[in-house]
Amino acid sequence: MSVYDVPADKLINAVANDLKENIKFEKPNWANFVKTGVSRERAPDKEDWWWVRTASILRKLYIRRKAVGVNRLRTAYGGRKNRGVMPEHFYKGSGKIIRTILQKLDAIGFTEKTDKGRIISPKGISYLDKISKNIK
């Protein structure tokens, strides 16, 4: 049983809950006040958005299996900005949030830093496989 066999929303919610409760993945103090990108008008409403974003990034690294940098993830988490009467434009997501999450994932051993970006470590692969097996 792997990540590919489980619906993404169920896996991301299960990983987010596990990161929050069992692994004690800490949310920084400043995370309560920041927007997730230029295209957003307000900070996220949900209290657990930090862990959901972390689980989503971890899943993206698992599926990609190649080195991924902060800039590529910023593009993935970007959005269209409402500019009033002017046409909407795409803007990238917040790099500080993604960079901090990746550094914390490095610290607990779920990702590894390479010269081309971050890759998921064998510990991170087995962690996601274990949770997907529990879901199925």
C-alpha positions, -999 to 999 in steps of 0.1 A, spaced: 0 0 0 14 33 -10 5 70 -13 -8 65 -48 -35 41 -36 -51 66 -11 -72 97 -19 -50 128 -15 -74 146 9 -76 117 33 -39 112 33 -31 149 38 -56 152 67 -42 120 84 -6 132 80 -15 166 93 -32 152 124 -3 129 131 23 157 127 3 178 150 -4 153 178 23 125 177 54 141 162 48 175 178 57 194 146 58 229 160 41 259 143 61 292 145 45 321 164 45 343 133 24 317 114 -8 331 130 -4 364 113 9 358 78 -9 353 45 1 323 24 8 344 -7 5 377 -24 -27 366 -41 -45 361 -7 -64 389 11 -62 375 46 -44 349 67 -59 314 67 -90 308 88 -83 273 98 -62 267 129 -44 237 115 -34 252 81 3 249 90 2 211 94 -20 207 63 5 226 42 33 205 57 15 173 48 8 186 13 44 194 7 55 161 20 31 143 -3 43 164 -33 79 154 -25 68 117 -23 50 118 -57 77 138 -75 107 118 -62 131 143 -78 148 173 -62 123 201 -57 133 236 -48 114 263 -29 107 282 -61 89 253 -77 68 248 -46 60 286 -45 46 282 -80 25 252 -69 10 270 -40 4 303 -58 -28 318 -71 -46 344 -91 -47 379 -75 -78 399 -77 -66 433 -89 -100 451 -89 -110 462 -125 -77 451 -139 -72 416 -152 -61 390 -127 -25 378 -127 -8 347 -113 14 353 -83 36 328 -64 30 316 -29 50 326 2 86 314 1 91 319 38 64 295 48 77 268 24 113 273 33 106 271 71 85 239 66 113 223 45 139 232 72 118 216 99 112 185 78 150 183 73 154 186 111 132 156 118 147 136 90 118 134 65 136 152 38 172 156 27 189 186 11 208 181 -21 225 206 -45 194 207 -67 168 210 -39 150 188 -14 142 151 -18 121 129 4 143 106 26 137 69 32 124 78 66 98 101 51 88 75 25 82 48 51 63 73 73 39 82 44 36 45 34 27 36 70 0 62 72 -15 53 38 -16 17 49 -35 27 81 -60 47 60 -67 18 35 
